[in-house]
Amino acid sequence: MESLSEGKLLSRTGSLGCIGWFIVILSGLFSFLLFPITIWFCLKIVQEYERAVIFRLGRITDRKPKGPGIFFILPCTDSFVKVDLRTVSFDIPPQEILTKDSVTVCVDGVVYFRVNDPIASVANVTNADFSTRLLAQTTLRNVLGTKNLAEVLSDREGIAHSMQSNLDEATDNWGIKVERVEIKDVKLPVQLQRAMAAEAEAAREARAKVIAAEGEMNASRALKEASLVIAESPSALQLRYLQTLNTIAAEKNSTIIFPLPIDVLSHFVRK
């Protein structure tokens, strides 16, 4: 890739030809003779975050852009284009996408990119910023079209990483470096939201019923074990009676029901 880009660059920075050099020399002499006046047209300044790509008679003059600071151009033969190197962010408009399992969702996102090669961003594409925006929209559609609804809702980080890799590879020839891609929001149709909410509620109710049934089963097993223990020792039943009376009396009730064993009554009846 680097050798290919260097070859393209060499073809752009080829010889100007005899007529071209004659015009350049004539422009230099003109600038020298009218130096006090032409100095204001020859000196240019670019900011720290900018670079200048210089064209001389329509050809790129150097492999590297000029700047930051002051640089010199020849009037009439040279022109330059300023390129901003700062990171640019833009929102991907909401896109209606049909997922792999035939569900329509509306997804939007945000992309952060910067110009990595000013010369390529000027010479290889008409408008690098606008082209990157359009490519981000189509990439979002292509990536999400291969995912089902569950993956779109749960694997946002993986989708963003896949989009960043695809965008970075596609914009490499344009001198663009995609730094970050984020999925902002996934909007579902109202009917689908209601259906998913009903499904989740039904699942919660089913789990609650299973938990209640398991609790009843454990309680019945505990009661069975307690009855076996009490059956082995009749005095334990009497102690249980007394404990129950103690619990009832602690609540300040006006009426207390005392459970009297039938065995005691049968003893008095026999007498």
C-alpha positions in Angstrom: 0.0 0.0 0.0 2.8 2.4 0.8 4.7 1.7 -2.4 1.5 2.2 -4.4 0.8 5.6 -2.7 4.4 6.6 -3.3 4.1 5.7 -7.0 0.9 7.8 -7.3 2.7 10.7 -5.5 5.7 10.5 -7.9 3.4 10.7 -10.8 1.8 13.8 -9.4 5.1 15.5 -8.7 6.6 14.8 -12.1 8.5 17.3 -14.3 6.8 20.5 -15.2 8.2 20.5 -18.7 10.1 23.2 -20.6 7.2 25.6 -20.8 6.3 25.0 -17.2 9.8 25.8 -16.0 9.8 28.9 -18.2 6.6 30.2 -16.6 8.0 29.4 -13.1 11.2 31.3 -13.8 9.3 34.2 -15.3 7.1 34.3 -12.2 10.2 34.3 -10.0 11.8 37.2 -11.8 8.6 39.1 -11.6 8.4 38.5 -7.9 12.1 39.6 -7.5 11.7 42.8 -9.5 8.5 43.8 -7.6 9.7 42.5 -4.3 8.3 45.1 -2.0 4.8 44.6 -3.4 4.9 40.8 -4.2 6.1 39.9 -0.7 2.5 40.3 0.5 1.4 37.8 -2.1 4.2 35.3 -1.6 4.2 34.8 2.1 1.4 32.7 3.6 0.7 31.5 7.1 -1.1 28.4 8.4 -2.1 27.6 11.9 -0.6 24.8 14.1 -3.5 22.5 13.4 -3.4 23.1 9.6 -1.3 22.1 6.7 -1.0 23.5 3.2 -0.9 21.5 0.0 0.8 23.6 -2.7 0.0 23.2 -6.4 2.4 24.6 -9.0 0.9 24.8 -12.4 -1.6 22.2 -11.3 1.0 19.8 -9.9 1.7 19.0 -6.2 5.1 20.5 -5.5 6.3 18.3 -2.6 5.6 15.0 -1.0 5.0 16.7 2.4 2.5 19.5 3.0 3.7 22.9 4.3 3.2 24.2 7.8 2.6 25.1 10.4 3.9 28.7 10.2 5.1 30.8 7.3 5.8 29.4 3.8 6.6 30.9 0.4 4.7 30.6 -2.9 5.1 32.1 -6.3 2.4 34.4 -7.5 0.4 33.5 -10.7 1.8 29.9 -10.8 1.2 28.5 -7.3 -2.0 27.8 -5.4 -2.6 26.0 -2.1 -5.3 24.3 -0.2 -5.6 24.3 3.6 -6.3 21.1 5.4 -7.5 20.9 9.0 -5.9 18.1 11.0 -8.2 18.4 14.0 -10.5 15.5 14.9 -14.0 16.0 13.4 -17.1 14.4 14.8 -20.5 14.0 13.2 -23.8 12.3 13.9 -25.0 9.5 11.6 -28.6 10.2 10.8 -31.1 7.6 12.1 -31.2 4.7 9.7 -34.1 2.3 9.3 -32.4 -1.1 9.1 -33.8 -4.6 8.5 -32.0 -7.0 10.8 -31.0 -10.6 10.0 -34.2 -11.9 11.7 -36.4 -9.5 9.7 -37.0 -6.9 12.4 -37.0 -3.2 11.4 -35.1 -1.0 13.8 -34.0 2.7 13.7 -30.3 3.1 14.6 -28.1 6.2 14.8 -24.5 6.8 15.9 -21.5 9.1 16.0 -18.1 9.0 14.2 -14.8 10.6 15.1 -12.2 11.0 12.4 -9.2 13.2 11.4 -7.1 13.8 8.3 -4.0 11.6 8.5 -2.5 12.4 5.0 -3.3 16.0 3.8 -2.1 15.4 0.3 -4.1 12.2 -0.2 -7.2 13.9 1.2 -6.9 16.7 -1.4 -5.7 14.7 -4.4 -7.6 11.4 -4.1 -11.2 12.5 -3.2 -13.3 15.5 -4.0 -14.6 16.1 -0.5 -13.1 13.8 2.1 -15.5 15.0 4.9 -18.7 14.5 2.9 -17.5 11.2 1.5 -16.7 9.9 5.0 -20.2 10.9 6.2 -21.9 9.0 3.3 -19.7 6.0 3.8 -20.5 5.8 7.5 -24.2 5.6 6.7 -23.8 2.8 4.3 -21.4 1.0 6.6 -23.9 1.1 9.4 -26.5 -0.4 7.2 -24.2 -3.2 6.0 -22.9 -4.1 9.4 -26.3 -4.2 11.2 -27.9 -6.1 8.3 -25.8 -9.1 9.2 -26.9 -9.0 12.9 -30.1 -10.3 14.5 -32.1 -8.2 17.0 -30.6 -9.7 20.1 -27.0 -9.0 18.9 -28.0 -5.4 18.0 -29.3 -4.7 21.5 -26.5 -6.5 23.4 -23.4 -6.2 21.3 -23.1 -2.5 20.6 -19.3 -2.4 21.4 -18.7 -5.2 18.8 -20.8 -3.5 16.2 -18.9 -0.2 16.8 -15.6 -1.9 16.5 -16.6 -3.6 13.3 -17.8 -0.3 11.8 -14.5 1.4 12.8 -12.4 -1.3 11.1 -14.5 -1.2 7.9 -14.5 2.6 7.7 -10.8 2.9 8.5 -9.9 0.5 5.8 -12.1 2.1 3.2 -10.9 5.7 3.9 -7.2 4.9 4.1 -6.7 5.9 0.4 -8.4 9.2 1.2 -5.9 10.1 4.0 -8.6 9.7 6.7 -8.1 8.0 10.0 -11.3 6.9 11.8 -10.6 7.1 15.5 -13.8 6.0 17.1 -17.4 4.9 16.3 -20.2 4.7 18.8 -23.8 3.5 18.5 -26.0 6.1 20.2 -29.5 4.7 20.2 -31.5 1.7 18.9 -35.3 2.5 18.5 -37.7 -0.4 18.2 -41.3 -0.2 16.8 -44.0 0.4 19.5 -45.7 -2.9 18.8 -42.4 -4.8 19.2 -41.7 -2.9 22.5 -45.1 -4.0 23.8 -44.6 -7.6 22.7 -41.1 -7.7 24.4 -42.5 -6.2 27.6 -45.3 -8.8 27.7 -42.8 -11.6 27.1 -40.5 -10.3 29.9 -43.5 -10.0 32.3 -44.7 -13.5 31.5 -41.2 -14.8 32.1 -41.0 -13.1 35.4 -44.4 -14.4 36.5 -43.3 -17.9 35.5 -40.2 -17.7 37.5 -42.2 -16.3 40.5 -44.5 -19.3 40.4 -41.6 -21.8 40.2 -40.0 -20.1 43.2 -43.3 -20.2 45.2 -43.8 -23.9 44.3 -40.2 -24.7 45.4 -40.9 -22.9 48.7 -44.1 -24.8 49.3 -42.3 -28.1 48.6 -39.4 -27.2 51.0 -42.0 -26.1 53.7 -43.9 -29.4 53.4 -40.7 -31.4 53.8 -39.8 -29.5 56.9 -43.3 -30.0 58.3 -43.1 -33.7 57.6 -39.8 -34.0 59.4 -41.2 -32.0 62.4 -44.2 -34.2 62.6 -42.0 -37.3 62.7 -39.9 -35.8 65.5 -43.0 -34.9 67.5 -44.5 -38.3 67.0 -41.5 -39.9 68.6 -41.8 -37.8 71.8 -45.3 -36.9 73.1 -43.8 -34.4 75.5 -42.5 -32.4 72.6 -46.1 -31.8 71.5 -46.9 -30.3 75.0 -43.9 -28.0 74.7 -45.1 -26.9 71.4 -48.5 -26.1 72.9 -46.9 -24.0 75.6 -44.8 -22.2 73.0 -47.9 -21.4 71.0 -49.6 -20.0 74.1 -46.6 -17.8 74.9 -46.7 -16.4 71.3 -50.4 -15.7 71.6 -50.2 -14.0 75.0 -47.4 -11.7 73.8 -49.8 -10.2 71.3 -52.2 -8.9 74.1 -55.2 -10.7 72.8 -58.4 -10.7 75.0 -59.3 -14.3 74.1 -56.9 -17.2 74.4 -57.8 -20.7 73.1 -56.0 -23.3 75.0 -55.6 -26.6 73.1 -56.4 -29.4 75.5 -55.2 -32.9 74.5 -58.0 -35.5 74.0 -56.0 -38.0 76.0 -56.5 -36.0 79.1 -60.3 -35.8 78.6 -60.5 -39.5 78.0 -58.8 -40.1 81.3 -61.5 -38.2 83.2 -64.3 -39.9 81.2 -63.2 -43.3 82.3 -63.3 -42.3 86.0 
